[in-house]
Amino acid sequence: MTEAIEHYLTHLAAERRLSNHTVENYRRDLASLHALAQNNTLQTLDSSQIRHFIARLHSQGLSSKSLARRLSAWRGFYRFACKRLGFPRNPCSDLRPPKSRRALPDTLSPDHCTQLLDHAPEGDLEVRDKAMFELFYSAGLRLAELVSLDLLALDLPSGEATVTGKGNKTRLVTIGEKAHQALTAWLSKRAKMAMPVEKAVFVNRNGSRLSSRQIQLRLDRWAIKAGLPMHVHPHMLRHSFATHVLQSSGDLRAVQEMLGHANISTTQVYTHLDYQHLAKVYDTAHPRARRK
């Protein structure tokens, strides 16, 4: 059965072109199924056994979100195995994980974004950092999209950049005026820092591409220097971008395209954030809503 799992993981990497990180997550989820099956082969498992596995994991404290991801991985494996490997049925097809409340993503207010991004840089590395964080917020990028951004993907005269998102899908994003200014300032410094063969827009002090972890640490440090009262992580800038654009435009479909979401249901979480904003305005402004 490990051979069947390896066939599926190869399919994910080679045909669906998922990232190494995502493939490893699938590997862990399928290893869990293999361990739970014990002496049973994966071919012979039925829906009642899968349901028992889910209940067992739930009793061990696994969250509803983790259970949903695990069941989705199992379902995908069986779908592939039925089509390609001759498995007789998909025992996960009609099963649903326990429901859970969807946690709303953390966002910064427009004032906090201004406080963060208006912080004046000191030295070349902070000029780079300002360009990174302006671009994060301007274009609503994922961390991996910023890390993988190459010079050839930038078109500053047009105010655009081509980024590569999940599943190796590319999309065109807009570079705002502030981000444009910050990038221009950084590129004049980058020339003397980057190694001659390095393609990355953002490089470290050694001249090579910045890692995700380095960017996370730099943003945390930048937020502290800017005097923000909360921990700031890269995805918070993406969430803030989406929320602020939706609050201003009300165009959920446009926000979906800007974020590169394949399914609009993923984007709909921001409508709840927008409602929170409206409810707060109502509670503070409406005469009948004020409380002593």
C-alpha positions in Angstrom: 0.0 0.0 0.0 2.9 2.3 0.5 3.5 1.9 -3.3 0.0 3.1 -4.0 0.6 6.1 -1.8 3.9 6.9 -3.6 2.1 6.7 -6.9 -0.4 9.3 -5.7 2.3 11.6 -4.3 4.2 11.4 -7.6 1.0 12.4 -9.4 0.5 15.4 -7.1 4.1 16.6 -7.6 4.5 15.8 -11.4 1.0 16.2 -12.8 -0.8 18.6 -10.5 2.5 20.4 -9.8 1.8 21.0 -6.1 4.6 22.4 -4.0 7.0 20.2 -2.0 5.5 21.5 1.2 1.9 20.6 0.1 3.0 17.1 -1.0 4.7 16.5 2.3 1.4 17.4 4.1 -0.4 14.8 1.9 2.3 12.3 2.8 1.7 12.8 6.5 -2.0 12.6 6.2 -1.8 9.3 4.2 0.7 7.9 6.6 -1.8 8.5 9.3 -4.4 6.5 7.3 -1.9 3.7 6.7 -1.2 3.5 10.4 -4.9 3.5 11.4 -5.6 0.7 8.9 -3.2 -1.5 10.8 -3.6 -5.0 9.3 -6.3 -4.0 6.8 -5.3 -3.1 3.3 -6.4 0.3 2.0 -8.2 -1.4 -0.9 -10.6 -3.1 1.5 -11.5 -0.3 3.9 -15.1 0.8 3.9 -16.9 4.0 5.0 -17.7 2.7 8.5 -14.0 2.1 9.2 -13.0 5.5 7.8 -15.7 7.1 10.1 -14.3 5.2 13.0 -10.8 6.5 12.2 -12.1 10.1 12.1 -13.9 9.6 15.4 -10.8 8.2 16.9 -8.6 11.1 15.8 -11.3 13.5 17.1 -11.2 11.9 20.5 -7.4 12.3 20.5 -7.9 16.1 20.3 -7.4 16.7 16.6 -9.2 19.9 15.6 -12.1 19.9 13.1 -10.0 21.9 10.7 -7.2 19.2 10.8 -9.8 16.4 10.5 -11.3 18.1 7.4 -7.8 18.4 5.8 -7.0 14.8 6.6 -10.3 13.5 5.2 -9.8 15.6 2.1 -6.4 14.0 1.5 -7.8 10.5 2.0 -10.7 11.2 -0.4 -8.3 12.5 -3.0 -6.1 9.5 -2.7 -9.0 7.1 -3.1 -10.3 9.1 -6.1 -7.0 8.7 -7.8 -6.7 5.0 -6.8 -10.1 4.2 -8.2 -9.2 5.8 -11.5 -5.6 4.7 -11.9 -4.9 1.8 -9.6 -8.0 -0.4 -9.7 -9.4 0.2 -6.2 -13.0 -0.9 -6.1 -14.5 2.1 -4.2 -13.9 5.4 -2.5 -14.9 4.9 1.2 -14.5 8.6 1.9 -16.8 10.0 -0.8 -19.9 10.5 1.4 -18.2 11.3 4.7 -18.0 14.8 6.2 -15.8 16.0 9.0 -17.2 17.5 12.3 -18.3 21.1 11.7 -16.2 23.9 13.2 -16.5 27.6 13.4 -14.4 29.3 10.8 -11.8 31.5 12.4 -11.6 35.0 10.9 -8.1 36.0 9.8 -6.2 38.7 11.8 -6.1 42.0 10.0 -4.6 45.5 10.6 -6.7 48.6 10.6 -5.9 51.2 7.9 -4.4 53.4 10.6 -2.1 50.6 11.7 -1.1 49.8 8.1 -0.2 53.5 7.7 1.8 53.4 10.9 3.6 50.3 9.8 4.4 51.4 6.3 5.2 55.0 6.9 8.1 54.1 9.2 11.2 55.6 7.7 13.9 53.1 6.7 17.4 53.3 8.1 20.1 51.7 5.9 20.0 49.5 2.8 18.4 46.5 4.5 15.5 48.6 5.7 15.0 50.1 2.3 14.6 46.5 1.1 12.2 45.7 3.9 10.0 48.8 3.2 9.8 47.7 -0.5 8.8 44.2 0.6 6.1 45.3 3.0 4.7 47.9 0.7 4.4 45.3 -2.1 2.8 42.8 0.3 0.1 45.3 1.2 -0.2 46.9 -2.2 -0.8 43.6 -4.1 -2.1 41.2 -1.4 0.7 38.7 -2.0 1.2 35.4 -0.3 4.6 35.0 1.4 5.7 32.3 -1.1 4.8 34.6 -3.9 7.0 37.4 -2.6 9.9 35.0 -1.9 9.8 33.6 -5.5 9.4 37.0 -7.2 12.1 37.5 -9.8 13.3 40.7 -11.5 11.9 39.7 -14.9 8.4 39.5 -13.3 8.5 43.2 -12.4 7.2 45.8 -14.9 7.6 49.0 -13.0 6.8 51.3 -15.9 3.4 49.6 -16.2 3.0 49.3 -12.4 2.5 45.5 -12.7 4.1 42.3 -11.6 3.6 38.7 -12.5 3.5 36.4 -9.5 3.4 32.6 -9.2 0.8 31.3 -6.7 -0.5 27.9 -5.6 -0.4 25.2 -8.2 2.2 27.1 -10.2 -0.6 29.4 -11.4 0.5 32.9 -12.4 -1.5 36.1 -12.1 -0.9 39.8 -12.8 -1.0 42.1 -9.8 -1.0 45.9 -9.5 1.9 47.8 -7.9 0.5 50.8 -6.0 2.2 54.2 -6.1 3.8 53.8 -2.6 5.0 50.3 -3.4 6.4 51.6 -6.8 8.4 54.3 -5.0 9.7 51.9 -2.4 10.7 49.3 -5.1 12.5 51.9 -7.1 14.5 53.0 -4.1 15.4 49.3 -3.3 16.4 48.3 -6.8 19.0 51.1 -6.8 20.5 49.5 -3.7 20.0 45.9 -4.8 22.5 46.3 -7.6 25.5 46.4 -5.2 24.2 43.7 -2.9 22.9 40.9 -5.1 25.2 38.2 -6.6 25.5 38.7 -10.4 23.5 35.5 -11.2 20.8 36.1 -8.6 17.3 36.6 -10.2 15.4 37.3 -7.0 14.0 40.8 -6.4 14.7 40.6 -2.6 18.1 39.4 -1.5 19.8 39.0 1.9 23.1 40.6 3.0 24.9 37.7 1.3 23.4 38.5 -2.1 21.1 35.4 -2.4 17.3 35.1 -2.3 15.6 35.9 1.0 13.9 32.9 2.7 10.4 32.9 4.1 11.7 32.8 7.7 14.0 35.8 7.1 11.0 37.8 5.9 8.9 36.8 8.8 11.6 37.9 11.3 12.2 41.2 9.5 8.5 42.1 9.5 8.2 41.3 13.2 11.2 43.5 13.9 9.8 46.3 11.6 6.4 46.2 13.4 8.1 46.6 16.8 10.2 49.6 15.6 7.0 51.1 14.1 5.4 50.9 17.5 2.5 48.6 16.6 0.8 47.0 19.7 0.4 43.6 18.1 2.5 40.8 16.5 2.4 41.2 12.7 3.0 38.3 10.4 3.2 38.4 6.5 -0.2 36.9 5.9 -1.8 39.6 8.0 -0.8 42.1 5.3 -2.6 40.0 2.7 -5.7 39.8 4.8 -5.6 43.5 5.5 -5.3 44.2 1.7 -8.4 42.0 1.0 -10.4 43.5 3.8 -9.7 47.1 3.0 -10.3 46.7 -0.7 -13.6 44.9 0.0 -14.7 47.6 2.5 -14.0 50.3 -0.1 -15.4 48.6 -3.2 -17.8 45.9 -2.1 -16.7 43.8 -5.1 -16.0 40.3 -3.8 -15.3 38.9 -7.3 -12.6 41.5 -7.9 -11.0 40.7 -4.6 -11.1 37.0 -5.5 -9.1 37.7 -8.7 -6.6 40.0 -6.9 -5.9 37.3 -4.3 -5.7 34.5 -6.8 -8.3 32.3 -5.1 -9.6 29.5 -7.3 -12.9 29.4 -5.4 -14.9 32.4 -4.3 -15.9 30.6 -1.1 -12.3 31.1 0.0 -12.7 34.8 -0.4 -16.1 35.0 1.3 -14.4 34.9 4.7 -13.7 38.6 4.1 -17.4 39.4 3.9 -17.6 38.5 7.6 -14.7 40.8 8.3 -16.5 43.6 6.4 -19.7 42.9 8.4 -17.7 43.3 11.6 -16.6 46.7 10.4 -20.2 47.7 9.6 -21.4 46.4 13.0 -18.8 48.4 14.8 -19.7 51.6 13.0 -23.4 51.0 13.8 -22.7 50.3 17.5 -20.7 53.5 17.9 -22.8 55.8 15.7 -26.4 54.8 15.9 -28.2 56.6 18.7 -30.3 53.5 19.6 -27.2 51.3 19.6 -25.3 53.2 22.3 -25.0 51.5 25.6 -24.1 52.9 29.0 
